C-alpha cells in the first residue's frame, strides 16, 4: 500500500508540474506567447519566401546582364525572399520542437531559389559544356555506343559511364534527346545530394540542429558549380554515396549496428559499393583518384581499417583495371604531362589562383569573393576541429583535408584546388556547423546571432554562382544560328568561334569528319597577332583547304571575351568591321544575337 500511495503521489506531482508548465507556456508573461509567435513565424516564413521568389521571376530582363550576370537583373523581391527563407530556417534551428519536415522544406526551398532560378528563367540550356555533353549523348544514341570519327571527343569514349546511362534512359523512355531534362540538372543533382549528405551527418551525430545546420552551410558555400549536366556532377553524387555508406560502417558511427559482426560489411551492401565505384571509374577520370585518396586517409586510424581497407583495395583494383584497358589511349598520350606536373607541386597549387589578371574588374572581384569564401570555410573547419573536441573521433577532418593532397600531383587545368574544395566541402560544412550551431544557453538568441553570417555565406555564393551568367546563358536566337551552321556545314568543315561560349556547335560532330570548333583566341601566338585579326583569321581558315569554314559570332561569346579578357578591347569591333570586307567570306545567317559567315577556299587548292 505504501509503494502504491507513493506512486500515486508521484503521478499527481508530475501532473501538477505538467499543468503548471502548460499554464506557464500559455502565459505571455512567461514567454509562451513569444514561443507561439516564433513557431507561427517558422510556418509562415517558408511559403511567404517561396511566393516572393516566384513573383520576383515574373519580370526579369535577361538582356540587362553584363559584368555581374544575374546579380544585375534579379529584382529586390528575390533578395527579400532569400533573406526571409534564411530567417525562417534560423528560427527553426532555435526551436527544439521543430521537426525534420520543416528543415527539409527549408533546404529544398534554398535549393530551388539558388539552383532552379536559371532553369525557370532561361529559354535554352545554360552553359556550353552542358551542350557538349548533350551532343555526345546524341552521338552515342545514334551509334549505339562507341562514336567513330571523333578525335577531339575520344575522351568521352574512354570514360562513357554517365553518358551511356543517359543513352539507356533515353531508350527506356523513348525520348529523343537529353536536352529537355538536362536543363534541370542543377536542381536535380543538388536535391539528389541531400540523401548522402544526411547519411554522412547522421553517421556522426544525432543532433538535428547540427545535421540540418551542416546541410544549410553546404548549400550556402557550394560555389564551384560542378552540378550541371556533366560526368563530374554524376560521379560526385556517386562519390558522396560511397563515402556515406563507408562512414555508416565505421566504429565511430552514431547509427545503430545490430548483431555481433556489426562493423563488418554486409555482402549486399559491399557489392552495391563496388558497383558504384565501377560507375565512377567509367564516368570520370578525377573522381576515382579522389575516392582512393579519401579512403586511404580514412584508413589511417587502425579502428577503421576493417571497414575501409576492403573498399580501398576494391577501388584501386577497379580503377587500375579501367585505366589500363579502356582509358589506356588517353593515359598513354598524357602521361608525360602528368609526370611533369607531379614534380612541380607549387605550380599546381597556384595555377588556379592567379588567372584573373586580364578579366573584367567585376570578374576579378567575383574571383576573389569565391576564393575568400573557400579560405574562410576551411579556416572555420580547422578551428572547429581544434575547439570542438568530439569531432576528432570522427573521420570528418580526414574527409575535409585529404582532397587537397592531390594538389601536389596535378593542376587539372588550373582547377585542382577548386575541385579539391568541392570534394572537401561536405565534411568542412559540418565542421563549420559544429562551431556556429553548437549547444549552449539561450538557444534561440544564439541561432539568430548566426543569421548575418548565413546571409554573408549566401551572398558570397550568389556572386560566384550568378556572376558569369552573361556568358553562360544562351538565347533561342543564338541556338538557332548554331543549328543553322551545323545543319548546312558539309563534311570536313570547321567552325571558328571567339571562345567556348557557343551553344550546340558540337551537335552531329560525328557526321562531319575532321569538323572541329577552333577557339580563335587559342590560335594567336601573342597579343600583337591578336590585334592583326585579318592575318590571324586567314591563317586559321586557310588551314582547311578542302571544305568551308564557318565563323560564328554570338552574344554569349562576346560576353565571354569581355568578362575573361580573351582579346584586347578593340578586337571585337575590328572583327565585325573586317569580316564583311574580307574576300571569300559571305554572310549566310544573321539575327539579333548571332551572325554566321562562311569562308569558301579556292577550288584549285583542294586539287
Phi, psi and omega in degrees: 000319181298316179296317181297319179296322180294319179296317180298318179295322178297317179297321180297317178297317180298320179295318181296318179295320178296320179295321179296319179296320179296317178296322179295321180294329179279346183274120179302328182293337181266005178095358180297323179296320179294322179296316179296320179297318180297320180291323175294325178296321178298318183287329184269331185297321183295304179296327178296317180295316179297318179297315178297321179300311181295322177296325183292339183272359184290324184228081177242121181272095183295335180287352177276357180291139178214242187301324186250014173060226183295336181302331183280338189245346177290131184286171181300325181303326179298315182288326175297317179298317180295318178294320179294320178299316179295321178297315178299322178295319178298318177298321178295320177296330180277357180251111183295342181266358179296129183275167179299331180299319179292318177299316179299316181297319179294320179294317177297324175297319178296316178300318179297313182297317185279315192259336179270347181302310177299322180296325179283329186272324191274138178282342183227166177302133180272152170079125185296326180292328176295321176298321179298316181292326174298319179297321180292317177300318179299317180293317179295325179295319181286329181265356181057043178138230183304134182259118179278169174057044182222064183298326180286341184245014185293340178298329179286335174286339181265341172228069189266005191308302181299319183292319179291328174296324176293323177298315178299319179296319179294320176297317184291328184260355182063021174283153183267337185204151175280002187301322182295311182275342177297333179297337182253019181297319184298304177296327182293313179297321181290323174294319180297327180293340183298324180298304177300323178300312181296321180294321178297313183289324177290342178286345183242348180200158173255358183286112183296327180296317180290321181297306183285331174296319177296320178298315181297317179298320179301308183289341178276345185238005183273077187266351188296335172065035172268054183234012178277185183289093188202154175301326181298317180298315180292317180295324177295321176299317178294319177303312181298321181293318178298313180297321179297318179292325177294313180298327179297331183271347185294153179300335181274003183296141177276354180277148181288146178230098181288153173094158181292329179263043191297335182265000176276159179280124168297135185306316181298319181291322179294321177297319178298321178298313180294327177296318178292323176298319178297321177296319178297312183297332181268356185251328189209141186281330184273320189301318178296326177293320177295321179296319177298318180298315181292318179296323177296320178294318179293341180276354180297311175293130185298328183293342183270346196292333179297333180266314190278325185297316177302319179291320179297313180297316179296320179295317178298316182296315181295317181294315179296320180297317180291312184293332181273354180239280185295315184267010183300319181302318180294314182294322179296325181284331187248006184296327180296314179295323178296318179293325178296319180288333181296330181262012180226060186296327181298318178294326178298321182289318188270349186297330181265358186262337189238029182262041184236012187296324183260001183286165176298150183306320180296325179288327174297317178297314179299319180300319180283336173295311182290327177292322178294317178299319178302311181296320181293317179299314180293324177294315179296323177296319178295319178296319179298320179298325180281318189270326181262093194296327185293339179293341180291338180279351179263176177265014187293320180296321177296321178293325186283330188246343180294327179302334182284351175296332181289349175299331180284346187258326188201146178273340180051051179067026182085002184254359188300321183295327180279327174293323177298319177297320178304313182283335181276336190300318181306314179287319180297322180297320179292319177300319177299319180298322178295333180280319187261343180244018182297164182293153178173181180281160177053061188303313185294319179295320179295321180293317178295330178294336179279346184308313178300324179295319178295323177295321177296318178300313180294323178298318177295321180299311185291330175299312181287325188278324184255351190289342181252014187292343177298332179255350179268338182267134180242142176272165178296330179289323175297316179297319180297319180296317180291323177296323177296315181298316181293319184291329184261355182283123177286165179304138179093355181291162174231154181245137179242128177225161180290334181194198184272352185278068180227127186271126170075013181287348179265358179299138180061032179298332180288340181270355178240088182301131183070003175293134181211148176266110183268125174282111186301322181298327180290344181273347181279133182275334179200175182293330178295317179290329178298328178285333179270074187296325184300307182292324181293316180293319179297323178298323180288310186289329181283351177289341177250098190269355187246352184212162182293160171241135179250126178255121183246126173243114181233164186302315183293323179291328175293321176294321177301315180299315182290313186293321184261358177064044183291326183229165171301159188300327184274000187298314187296313181296323178293319180297316179296328183282323187273333185301313181295340183264350183281137182296143176074007174260128182234132175286117183247346180203140178209138166213190186294336188243358183200152171227149179232124174251146178242129176252124178252121181291157176303142184298323185289344182286336180272358182277000000 
